[in-house]
Amino acid sequence: MCTVCGCGEAQFRPVAEGTKARPAGSATLGWRRMAVTGSEAPAGDARLDFGSGPARAHAPGLSQGRMLRIEQDILGHNDRLAEANRGWLAERGIFALNLVSSPGSGKTTLLCRTIRSLAGERPVAVIEGDQQTEFDAERIRESGAAALQINTGKGCHLDAAMVGRALPVLAPADDSLLLIENVGNLVCPAAFDLGEAHKVVILSVTEGEDKPLKYPDMFAAADLMLLNKVDLLPHLSFDVARAEEFARRVNPGLQMIRISATSGEGFDRWLDWIRQGAERAVRGNTPLAAVGLAGA
């Protein structure tokens, strides 16, 4: 449940046949201790800010203190379940990534190309999160990976309990890659640790370079940003340097790759990043934050 929207239970779809993680204190937890603030509005300008209190949110009928206690209870319980997921994955040498973005950023297309590119190297399995339908899971299966669809109904994100139920059903192979495609949303998924090694935030050049400052929690919680659809840059006015500077303003340690799932630009760096992390997971070497980008 999200303390702001109150989203509820998940529903599972049948799984198709098919083919060491990070410790506590991850970026997902660390962002909650950060104060990401913008500049004050110029004199004479009007602004209503409902994110300035202790809870950094507003809900009708709830005080800031009450909201903060509810959030601490929910996220504390989620973090305990996430640690259980993390242990389950670590025992099996599975490298898990939580891919987060707004709708339409190109996550599924990027995943399909990633799966095809890694064919024959190591098993890949995918957990798909959407409010409704099984469209994305079907695309993933056509790309050659096993996929389990989680439908969240009115829910706006996956949580550790959902992933914990999905893992034994999907049953990813030992020493494999697990890709979790979260619900398209740049807000709530930032708060929920799923037990993954890394959050990977995908920003497409069709969205606008101001997204890191407008949705700072997501970029603060991520370890890697994929700037996707760069093949479209000649047709857009998107300022790449500005987008990357805004992202680093929120998260100075954020790694970045400019990529196109259509043209293949940047894909070698993305695949090398995955390979390095997967090898560390197999060997049980943590923390995975030590994974670097070749040529970065």
C-alpha positions in Angstrom: 0.0 0.0 0.0 1.2 3.5 -0.9 0.6 6.1 1.9 -0.3 8.7 -0.7 -2.6 6.8 -3.1 -3.6 3.8 -0.9 -3.1 1.3 -3.7 -4.0 -2.3 -2.9 -3.5 -6.0 -3.6 -1.8 -7.6 -6.6 -3.2 -10.2 -8.9 -1.0 -12.9 -10.6 -1.2 -14.3 -14.1 0.0 -17.8 -15.0 3.7 -18.2 -15.7 4.9 -19.5 -19.0 7.3 -22.3 -19.4 10.8 -21.2 -20.4 14.0 -21.3 -19.8 25.0 -12.0 -4.5 22.8 -9.1 -4.2 23.3 -5.9 -2.4 23.2 -5.6 1.4 20.9 -3.3 3.5 21.6 0.4 3.3 21.0 0.5 -0.5 20.2 3.6 -2.5 16.5 2.8 -2.2 16.8 3.3 1.6 19.4 6.0 1.4 17.2 8.4 -0.7 14.7 8.6 2.3 17.4 10.2 4.3 18.2 12.8 1.7 16.6 16.3 1.5 16.3 17.1 -2.2 15.2 20.7 -2.4 14.7 23.2 -5.2 15.2 26.9 -5.2 12.5 29.1 -3.8 10.0 30.7 -6.1 10.8 34.2 -7.2 9.1 37.1 -5.3 5.6 37.6 -6.6 5.2 34.1 -7.9 2.6 31.8 -6.2 3.2 28.2 -5.4 1.5 25.6 -3.1 3.9 23.1 -1.8 2.4 20.0 -0.2 5.7 18.2 0.0 7.5 20.4 2.5 6.3 18.7 5.7 7.9 15.7 7.6 5.9 13.2 5.5 6.7 15.1 2.2 3.2 14.4 1.1 -0.4 15.3 1.7 -3.5 13.1 2.3 -6.9 14.5 3.3 -7.8 13.9 7.0 -4.3 12.8 8.0 -1.8 14.8 9.9 1.9 14.9 8.8 2.8 12.9 11.9 0.2 10.3 11.3 1.2 9.9 7.6 4.9 9.6 8.7 4.1 6.8 11.1 2.0 4.9 8.5 4.8 5.3 6.0 7.4 4.0 8.4 5.3 1.0 9.3 4.6 0.1 5.6 8.1 0.7 4.4 9.7 -1.0 7.4 7.6 -4.1 6.7 8.4 -3.9 3.0 12.2 -3.6 3.8 12.1 -6.8 5.9 10.5 -8.7 3.0 13.0 -7.2 0.6 15.8 -8.5 2.7 14.3 -12.0 2.5 14.1 -11.6 -1.3 17.7 -10.4 -1.4 18.8 -13.5 0.6 16.8 -15.8 -1.7 18.5 -14.3 -4.7 22.0 -14.3 -3.2 21.8 -18.0 -2.3 21.2 -18.7 -6.0 23.7 -16.2 -7.5 20.9 -14.4 -9.3 21.5 -10.8 -10.4 18.2 -8.9 -10.1 17.6 -5.4 -11.6 14.5 -3.3 -10.9 13.7 -1.2 -14.0 11.7 1.9 -13.3 10.4 4.7 -15.5 7.4 6.6 -16.7 5.0 4.9 -19.1 6.2 4.9 -22.7 9.9 5.2 -21.9 10.7 2.1 -23.9 11.4 -0.4 -21.0 9.8 -3.4 -22.7 11.5 -2.8 -26.0 14.8 -2.4 -24.2 14.3 -5.6 -22.3 13.4 -7.6 -25.4 16.6 -6.5 -27.1 18.6 -7.2 -23.9 17.2 -10.7 -23.7 18.0 -11.4 -27.4 21.5 -10.0 -27.0 22.3 -12.2 -24.0 20.9 -15.4 -25.6 23.2 -18.3 -24.9 25.2 -16.4 -22.2 23.1 -17.0 -19.2 19.4 -17.7 -18.4 17.1 -14.6 -18.2 13.8 -14.4 -16.5 11.4 -11.4 -16.2 8.8 -10.2 -13.7 6.4 -7.8 -15.4 4.4 -5.3 -13.4 1.4 -3.5 -14.9 -2.0 -2.5 -13.6 -3.8 -4.7 -16.2 -3.2 -6.9 -19.2 -0.4 -9.4 -20.0 0.8 -7.7 -23.2 4.3 -7.0 -22.0 4.8 -10.5 -20.6 3.8 -12.0 -23.9 6.4 -9.8 -25.7 9.1 -10.9 -23.3 8.2 -14.6 -23.8 8.4 -14.1 -27.6 12.0 -12.8 -27.0 13.0 -16.1 -25.4 12.7 -15.5 -21.7 10.4 -16.9 -19.1 8.0 -14.2 -17.8 5.5 -13.8 -15.0 2.9 -11.1 -15.1 1.9 -9.3 -11.9 -1.3 -7.2 -12.3 -1.5 -4.6 -9.6 -5.1 -3.5 -10.3 -5.3 0.1 -8.9 -1.8 -0.3 -7.5 0.9 2.0 -8.8 4.0 0.0 -8.0 5.4 -3.4 -7.2 6.4 -4.2 -3.6 8.6 -6.8 -1.9 5.7 -9.0 -1.0 4.5 -9.3 -4.6 8.1 -10.1 -5.8 8.5 -12.6 -2.9 5.4 -14.5 -4.0 6.5 -14.4 -7.7 10.1 -15.7 -7.2 9.2 -19.4 -6.4 6.6 -19.4 -9.1 8.9 -18.0 -11.8 11.8 -20.0 -10.3 14.7 -18.3 -12.1 17.7 -20.5 -12.7 20.7 -20.3 -10.4 23.4 -17.9 -11.7 20.8 -16.2 -13.9 19.7 -12.6 -14.6 16.3 -11.5 -13.2 14.8 -8.3 -14.8 11.9 -6.7 -12.9 9.9 -4.3 -15.1 8.1 -2.1 -12.6 4.8 -0.3 -13.2 5.3 2.8 -15.3 5.4 5.5 -12.7 8.2 7.9 -11.6 6.8 8.4 -8.1 5.9 5.4 -5.8 8.3 2.7 -7.1 11.2 4.9 -5.8 10.2 4.1 -2.2 9.9 0.3 -2.4 12.9 -1.9 -2.2 12.1 -5.2 -3.9 15.4 -7.0 -2.9 17.1 -6.1 -6.2 20.8 -5.4 -6.7 20.1 -2.1 -8.4 17.3 0.2 -9.5 17.8 1.3 -13.1 15.9 4.4 -14.1 15.1 4.8 -17.8 14.5 8.3 -19.1 13.6 8.7 -22.8 14.6 11.8 -24.8 10.9 12.2 -25.7 10.0 13.0 -22.1 11.9 16.2 -21.4 15.2 16.9 -19.7 13.6 18.3 -16.5 12.3 14.9 -15.2 15.2 14.4 -12.7 14.3 17.6 -10.9 10.5 17.1 -11.2 10.7 13.5 -9.8 13.9 13.5 -7.7 13.2 10.6 -5.5 13.3 8.1 -8.4 16.6 9.4 -9.7 18.0 9.6 -6.1 17.1 5.9 -5.5 18.7 4.6 -8.8 22.2 3.5 -9.4 22.1 3.7 -13.2 20.2 6.0 -15.6 19.6 4.8 -19.2 18.9 7.7 -21.4 16.9 5.9 -24.0 15.7 6.6 -27.6 18.8 8.7 -28.4 18.3 7.7 -32.1 15.5 10.3 -32.1 17.7 13.2 -30.9 18.1 14.7 -34.4 14.3 15.2 -34.5 13.9 16.7 -31.0 15.1 19.7 -29.0 16.1 17.6 -26.0 19.2 18.9 -24.2 21.2 15.8 -23.2 23.8 17.7 -21.2 21.1 19.5 -19.2 19.3 16.3 -18.5 22.4 14.6 -17.2 23.4 17.7 -15.1 19.9 17.7 -13.5 20.3 14.0 -12.7 23.7 14.5 -11.1 22.4 17.4 -9.1 19.9 15.0 -7.5 22.3 12.0 -7.4 26.0 12.8 -7.9 26.9 9.1 -8.0 24.4 8.2 -10.6 26.0 6.3 -13.5 24.6 7.0 -17.0 24.5 5.3 -20.4 23.0 6.9 -23.6 21.2 4.1 -25.3 18.9 3.2 -28.1 17.0 -0.1 -28.2 16.2 0.6 -31.8 19.6 1.4 -33.3 21.7 -0.4 -30.7 23.7 2.6 -29.7 25.1 2.2 -26.2 24.0 -1.4 -25.9 27.6 -2.8 -25.6 28.1 -0.6 -22.5 24.7 -1.7 -21.0 25.4 -5.4 -21.6 28.9 -5.1 -20.2 27.4 -3.5 -17.1 25.0 -6.4 -16.7 27.7 -9.0 -17.3 30.0 -7.4 -14.6 27.1 -7.4 -12.1 26.0 -10.9 -12.9 29.5 -12.2 -12.4 29.7 -10.5 -9.0 26.4 -12.0 -8.0 27.6 -15.5 -9.0 30.7 -15.1 -6.9 28.8 -13.6 -4.1 30.9 -10.4 -4.1 29.0 -7.5 -2.6 28.4 -4.6 -2.6 27.4 -4.4 -6.2 27.8 -0.6 -6.2 31.4 -1.3 -7.1 30.3 -2.3 -10.6 31.7 0.3 -13.0 31.0 1.4 -16.5 33.7 0.7 -19.0 34.9 3.9 -20.6 32.8 6.0 -18.2 
